[in-house]
Amino acid sequence: MEQWYDVLIIGGGVVGSAIAREMSRYQLKIGVLEKNLDVCYETSGRNSAVVHGGFAYDTGTLKAKLCVEGNRMMDQLSEELDFRFQRCGKVLVGNTDEDMETLKRTLKQGEANGARGLVIIDKEKLHELVPAVVGEFAMFSPYSGILDPFNYTIALAENAHDNGVDYYLDHEVTAIGRDGEGEYHLTTSQGTFSARWVVNSAGLGCGKISDMLGIKGYKVIGSKGDYIILDKRTGPLLPMPVYPVPSNTYMGIHVTNTTDGNVIIGPNAETVTDFAYYGVPKENMDYLADSASDLWPCIHKSDYIRNYSGILPKWVDDQGVIQDFKIEIRDDLAPRAINLVGIESPGLTAAVPIARYAIGLMKEREELKPNPDFNPVRRGIVRFTEQPLEEQARLVAENPDYGEVVCRCEKVTRAEILQAIHNPLGVDTMVGIKYRTRSMMGRCQGGYCQMRIAKMIEEELGKAETEVRYARTGSQMFFGKVREEVL
């Protein structure tokens, strides 16, 4: 039997979850169909985690407008949803006369877009802001920042869920039909659904879903970027992201601090057709390190703790030119379907404004009644190690599980792991626990805690060893016992 909704959102990444959260402000029955086992396994969790200022996009585009709006509201969102955000600023570093002219044009464009506080600074001021940087001058964007992309996405999803939105993980949409009365019928890997409205927020799958809706012709390419993560001991050397002077289509290989004290190097940019391959070749890591060292000569292999990559869905025209965000309703082809195509950078910064823009198109076609019970506040898992000693003592007295450290590198307690295992969305993977607590993200990358966490998942959720998955369908941690105990 089909499950019926007013709105079905295809894709539960940062934009899909922002749409779900903002739609839950209204009296609508909303469902989210996400093909992965969590909400931040693709582009939403695989990026530079930078809150952009809005100066890098052509004036008048949705990218520029919605980025500036997203930047301005990030403090309030962080307060409401309890995710990490730092307005640390950012510098674009130059050395030549040509660089200076490019930065002046970038500053002028940023001011036209509404970006705040942009200023050209000299070498002395640059090195006052970032002592270890190499450069003669820079454009300083004081309102740029960084955030935790995992917990931002999770926070949006959990707040949407708290406000009545149903999340269906591991539900890949395989077909979309529409009956004679205009209602949509969606076939997924786990069952069928119907809805009055459909939202295509499928990220890397946006072109495929657009075709299923009958809105054909969008060419979406993948732009794959690789990254290196450095140990936290490098963090004090980088108080803000450092970028080279940008080109017309690419911000360049940059060095970025994170909200947890690490440093990330990257990305490069490679056009790909495989949207599921995230490997990072050694030669790419060497190229990242060599290129970024020209800006920030503090990169040493002894500090590498992990690499990763992400893929951006870029909508291009027939000449391969990257296009603006497309957020549309095509009444002639797919009435009551909101189609989002090419939502790449700055999608993380602009997620909530994108959601509000999409809902605005919906409001042009029907009246939406406010939900009087909507609650914008979500509280995340308390990080025990960051609490004052008095608060730590109180927490341990109330719950002894706070007194047991499971992840030694990041000092994550058993109580935090248990909260993550019993998360509101029902995510039960190892990486799901990792993204919610930072366990397995430290220097040893889970060498000490990973097996302990797997055992906790088994015990808490009643799973057999062979049912514990790392991140994705088919990613079982264990396939059987090496040897059986002999009695």
C-alpha positions in Angstrom: 0.0 0.0 0.0 1.4 3.4 -1.0 2.1 5.9 1.8 0.6 9.3 1.0 2.2 12.8 1.7 1.4 16.4 0.8 5.1 16.7 -0.1 7.8 14.2 -0.8 11.4 15.5 -0.9 13.9 13.4 -2.8 17.3 13.8 -1.2 18.0 14.4 2.5 21.3 16.2 2.2 21.8 19.7 3.6 19.5 21.3 1.0 16.9 18.6 1.2 16.9 18.7 5.0 16.8 22.5 4.9 13.7 22.3 2.7 12.1 19.8 5.0 12.8 21.9 8.1 11.5 25.1 6.5 8.4 23.3 5.1 7.6 22.0 8.5 6.8 25.6 9.5 3.5 24.9 7.6 0.7 22.4 8.0 1.9 19.8 5.6 2.5 16.1 5.8 6.1 15.8 4.6 8.4 12.8 3.8 12.0 12.7 2.8 13.4 9.9 0.6 17.1 9.5 1.0 19.0 6.8 -0.9 21.9 6.6 1.6 21.9 5.3 5.2 22.4 8.8 6.6 21.8 12.4 5.5 25.4 13.6 4.9 27.2 10.8 3.0 27.6 12.7 -0.3 28.3 16.3 -1.2 26.8 17.7 2.0 29.5 16.0 4.1 32.4 16.1 1.6 33.4 19.7 1.1 35.6 22.4 2.5 33.0 23.4 5.2 33.5 27.1 4.5 30.7 29.6 5.0 31.3 31.8 2.0 31.0 35.6 2.0 29.3 35.9 -1.4 31.9 37.7 -3.4 32.9 34.9 -5.8 29.7 34.7 -7.8 28.4 36.8 -10.7 26.2 39.7 -9.5 22.5 39.0 -10.0 22.8 35.2 -9.8 21.0 33.0 -7.3 24.4 31.8 -6.2 25.3 35.3 -5.2 22.0 36.4 -3.7 21.3 33.2 -1.7 24.9 32.9 -0.5 24.9 36.4 1.0 21.5 35.6 2.7 22.9 32.3 4.1 26.0 34.0 5.4 24.0 36.6 7.3 21.7 34.1 9.0 24.3 31.6 10.0 24.7 32.9 13.6 21.0 32.5 14.3 20.9 29.1 12.7 23.9 27.9 14.7 22.2 29.2 17.9 18.8 27.5 17.0 20.2 24.2 15.8 23.3 23.8 18.0 26.0 23.1 15.4 29.5 24.5 15.3 30.0 27.8 13.4 32.9 30.2 13.6 32.9 33.6 11.8 36.7 33.5 11.6 37.2 35.4 8.3 39.0 34.4 5.2 41.9 35.8 3.1 42.5 35.6 -0.7 46.3 35.9 -1.1 48.1 37.5 -4.0 51.6 38.4 -5.1 51.5 40.0 -8.6 50.0 43.1 -10.2 47.6 40.8 -12.0 46.6 39.3 -8.7 45.9 42.7 -7.3 43.7 43.6 -10.3 41.7 40.4 -9.9 41.2 41.0 -6.1 40.0 44.5 -6.8 37.4 43.1 -9.3 36.5 40.4 -6.8 36.0 43.0 -4.0 33.9 45.2 -6.3 31.7 42.2 -7.3 31.4 41.2 -3.7 30.2 44.7 -2.7 27.6 44.6 -5.5 26.4 41.3 -4.2 26.0 42.6 -0.7 29.0 40.9 0.9 30.1 42.8 4.0 33.4 44.2 5.2 35.6 43.3 2.2 39.0 45.1 2.2 42.4 44.9 0.5 45.1 44.5 3.1 48.9 44.8 2.8 51.6 42.3 3.7 51.9 43.5 7.3 48.2 43.2 8.0 48.1 39.8 6.2 50.8 38.4 8.4 49.2 39.8 11.5 46.1 37.9 10.6 47.8 34.7 9.4 51.5 34.7 10.5 52.5 31.6 8.6 51.0 32.6 5.2 53.2 33.4 2.2 52.0 36.4 0.2 52.4 40.2 -0.5 48.8 41.3 0.0 45.3 39.9 0.2 41.6 40.5 0.2 40.2 40.0 3.7 36.6 38.8 4.1 35.9 39.2 7.9 32.4 37.7 7.7 33.4 34.5 6.0 33.6 31.5 8.4 33.7 27.7 8.9 31.1 25.2 10.2 30.7 21.5 11.0 29.0 20.3 7.8 28.0 16.9 9.3 26.3 18.3 12.3 24.7 21.2 10.3 23.0 18.7 8.0 22.1 16.4 10.9 20.7 19.3 12.9 18.5 20.4 10.0 17.2 16.9 9.6 16.6 16.3 13.3 14.8 19.5 13.7 12.6 18.7 10.7 12.0 15.3 12.2 11.1 16.9 15.5 8.6 19.0 13.7 6.8 16.0 12.1 8.8 15.2 9.0 9.3 11.5 8.2 12.7 10.4 7.0 13.1 7.2 4.9 16.8 6.3 4.7 18.0 3.6 2.2 15.0 4.6 -0.1 16.4 5.3 -3.5 13.8 6.6 -6.0 13.8 4.5 -9.1 10.7 5.7 -10.9 8.2 8.6 -10.8 4.8 8.6 -12.4 1.8 10.9 -12.3 -1.8 9.9 -12.5 -4.8 11.5 -14.3 -5.5 13.7 -11.3 -2.0 15.0 -11.1 -0.8 13.0 -8.1 2.7 11.7 -8.1 3.6 8.1 -7.5 7.2 7.3 -6.5 8.8 3.9 -6.6 11.7 3.3 -4.3 14.0 0.5 -3.4 11.9 -0.1 -0.3 8.3 0.6 -1.4 6.0 3.0 -3.1 4.8 6.5 -2.1 2.4 9.1 -3.4 2.2 12.9 -3.0 0.6 16.0 -4.2 4.0 17.8 -4.4 7.5 16.4 -5.2 10.8 18.2 -4.6 13.9 17.2 -6.5 16.7 17.9 -4.1 18.8 14.8 -5.2 22.2 16.5 -5.4 24.3 14.4 -7.6 21.2 12.6 -8.8 19.3 15.8 -9.7 19.6 15.2 -13.5 18.3 11.7 -13.3 15.3 12.8 -11.0 14.6 15.8 -13.3 14.3 13.3 -16.2 12.0 11.1 -14.2 9.8 14.1 -13.6 9.6 14.8 -17.3 11.9 17.9 -17.2 14.6 16.7 -19.6 17.7 18.1 -21.1 19.8 19.2 -18.1 23.4 18.2 -18.4 25.0 17.6 -15.0 28.7 16.9 -14.6 30.6 15.9 -11.5 33.5 18.0 -10.3 35.6 15.8 -7.9 37.8 17.4 -5.4 40.4 15.6 -3.2 41.5 16.7 0.3 44.1 15.9 3.0 43.3 16.2 6.7 46.1 17.3 9.0 46.6 16.5 12.7 45.2 19.0 15.2 48.7 20.1 16.2 48.7 22.2 12.9 45.5 24.0 13.9 47.1 26.9 15.8 49.1 27.8 12.7 45.9 28.6 10.7 43.4 30.9 12.3 41.3 31.3 9.1 41.0 29.8 5.6 43.7 30.9 3.1 42.8 30.9 -0.6 44.8 31.8 -3.7 43.5 34.5 -6.1 40.5 32.8 -7.8 40.0 32.1 -11.4 36.7 32.6 -13.2 35.4 29.1 -12.4 37.6 27.7 -9.6 38.6 29.0 -6.2 41.8 27.1 -6.3 43.6 24.8 -3.8 43.2 26.3 -0.4 44.1 25.6 3.2 41.2 25.6 5.7 40.9 25.4 9.4 38.1 23.4 10.9 35.7 23.9 13.8 37.5 21.0 15.6 41.0 22.3 15.2 42.3 20.3 12.2 43.5 21.7 8.9 42.3 20.5 5.5 44.2 20.9 2.2 42.3 21.0 -1.1 40.5 20.6 -3.3 41.7 20.1 -6.8 39.0 19.9 -9.5 38.6 16.9 -11.8 35.6 16.4 -14.1 34.2 12.9 -13.5 31.3 10.7 -14.7 31.4 8.2 -11.8 29.5 9.9 -9.0 30.2 7.2 -6.5 34.0 6.9 -6.6 35.7 8.8 -3.7 39.2 7.4 -3.9 42.2 9.8 -3.6 45.3 8.8 -5.6 48.7 9.4 -4.1 49.7 11.7 -6.9 46.8 13.9 -6.2 47.8 14.2 -2.5 51.3 15.1 -3.6 49.9 17.8 -5.9 47.6 19.2 -3.2 50.5 19.5 -0.7 52.9 21.0 -3.2 50.4 23.6 -4.4 49.1 24.6 -1.0 52.7 24.9 0.4 53.1 27.9 -1.8 50.5 29.6 0.4 51.1 28.0 3.7 54.4 26.1 4.1 53.4 24.1 7.1 52.4 20.9 5.4 54.3 17.7 6.4 53.4 14.1 5.7 53.9 13.3 9.4 50.8 15.3 10.1 48.5 13.5 7.5 45.8 11.6 9.3 43.3 11.0 6.5 42.2 11.9 3.0 38.8 12.3 1.5 37.0 13.6 -1.6 33.7 15.1 -2.6 31.8 15.6 -5.9 29.9 18.7 -6.8 26.9 18.4 -9.2 27.5 21.2 -11.8 24.9 22.1 -14.4 26.6 23.1 -17.6 25.3 24.3 -21.0 26.2 22.7 -24.4 29.5 24.5 -24.4 30.4 23.2 -20.9 29.9 26.6 -19.2 28.9 26.2 -15.5 25.4 27.6 -14.9 23.6 29.2 -12.0 21.4 27.3 -9.5 18.2 26.2 -11.2 15.2 26.3 -8.8 12.0 26.0 -10.8 8.4 24.8 -11.1 7.6 23.8 -14.7 3.8 23.9 -14.7 3.7 22.7 -18.3 5.8 19.6 -17.7 5.6 18.7 -14.0 3.1 20.8 -12.1 3.5 20.8 -8.3 7.1 19.6 -8.6 10.0 21.8 -7.4 13.0 21.0 -9.4 16.5 21.9 -8.1 19.4 21.4 -10.5 23.1 22.1 -10.1 23.1 22.9 -6.4 26.8 23.0 -5.8 29.0 25.5 -3.9 27.8 27.7 -2.2 25.0 25.3 -1.4 26.2 24.6 2.1 26.1 28.3 3.0 22.9 29.0 1.1 20.9 25.9 2.1 18.2 27.6 4.1 17.7 30.5 1.7 17.5 27.9 -1.1 14.8 26.2 0.9 12.9 29.5 1.4 13.2 30.4 -2.3 11.8 27.0 -3.3 8.9 27.3 -0.8 8.2 30.8 -2.2 7.6 29.2 -5.6 5.2 26.8 -3.9 3.4 29.6 -2.2 2.7 31.3 -5.5 0.6 28.3 -6.4 -1.2 27.4 -3.2 -1.8 28.9 0.3 0.3 27.4 3.1 -1.1 27.5 6.6 1.5 28.1 9.4 2.2 25.3 11.8 1.5 26.7 15.3 3.6 24.0 16.9 6.7 24.5 14.9 9.8 24.7 17.1 13.0 26.0 15.5 15.3 24.8 18.3 17.3 21.5 18.3 19.9 20.5 20.9 22.8 18.3 19.9 24.9 15.9 21.9 26.9 17.6 24.6 30.7 17.3 24.2 31.8 16.2 27.6 35.5 17.1 27.1 34.6 20.7 26.4 32.6 21.2 29.6 34.0 22.9 32.7 35.2 20.6 35.5 32.1 21.4 37.6 29.8 20.5 34.8 31.7 17.3 34.0 31.4 16.2 37.6 27.7 16.9 37.5 27.2 14.9 34.3 29.2 11.9 35.7 27.2 12.0 38.9 23.9 11.9 36.9 25.2 9.3 34.4 28.3 7.3 35.1 28.7 6.6 31.4 30.1 10.1 31.1 33.0 8.8 33.2 34.1 6.2 30.6 36.1 7.5 27.6 35.6 5.3 24.5 37.5 7.4 21.9 40.8 8.5 23.5 42.0 10.8 20.7 38.8 12.9 20.7 37.9 12.1 24.3 34.4 10.9 23.5 32.6 9.2 26.3 30.3 6.2 26.4 27.3 8.4 27.2 27.9 10.4 24.0 28.3 7.3 21.9 25.0 5.9 23.3 23.2 9.1 22.4 24.5 8.9 18.9 23.5 5.2 18.6 19.9 6.1 19.6 19.7 9.1 17.3 16.3 10.5 16.2 16.8 9.5 12.5 17.6 5.8 13.3 21.0 5.9 11.7 22.9 2.8 12.8 26.2 2.9 10.9 29.7 3.4 12.2 30.2 6.6 10.2 26.8 7.8 11.5 28.2 7.6 15.0 31.4 9.1 13.9 29.7 12.2 12.4 27.6 12.8 15.5 30.4 12.5 18.1 33.8 12.8 16.3 34.8 9.4 17.6 37.2 7.7 15.1 38.2 11.1 13.8 41.4 11.6 15.8 45.0 10.8 15.2 44.5 7.0 15.3 41.4 7.1 13.1 39.5 4.6 15.1 42.4 2.3 15.9 41.5 2.2 19.5 37.7 2.8 19.6 36.3 1.4 16.4 35.8 -2.1 17.6 34.4 -0.9 20.9 31.8 1.2 19.1 30.9 -1.7 16.8 30.3 -3.8 19.9 28.1 -1.1 21.4 26.0 -1.0 18.3 25.5 -4.7 18.4 24.5 -4.7 22.1 22.3 -1.6 22.0 20.4 -2.3 18.8 20.4 -6.1 19.0 22.4 -6.7 15.9 24.5 -9.6 14.9 28.2 -8.9 14.2 27.6 -9.3 10.5 24.8 -6.7 10.5 27.0 -3.8 11.6 27.7 -1.6 8.6 30.5 1.0 8.2 28.6 3.6 6.0 26.7 2.2 3.1 24.6 -0.7 2.0 27.0 -3.7 1.6 29.7 -2.2 3.9 29.5 -4.8 6.6 32.3 -4.5 9.2 32.4 -8.3 9.7 31.5 -11.3 7.5 32.0 -14.0 10.1 34.3 -15.3 12.8 38.0 -16.1 12.0 37.7 -18.9 14.5 35.0 -20.4 16.7 35.5 -20.9 20.4 36.0 -24.5 21.2 34.3 -25.7 24.4 
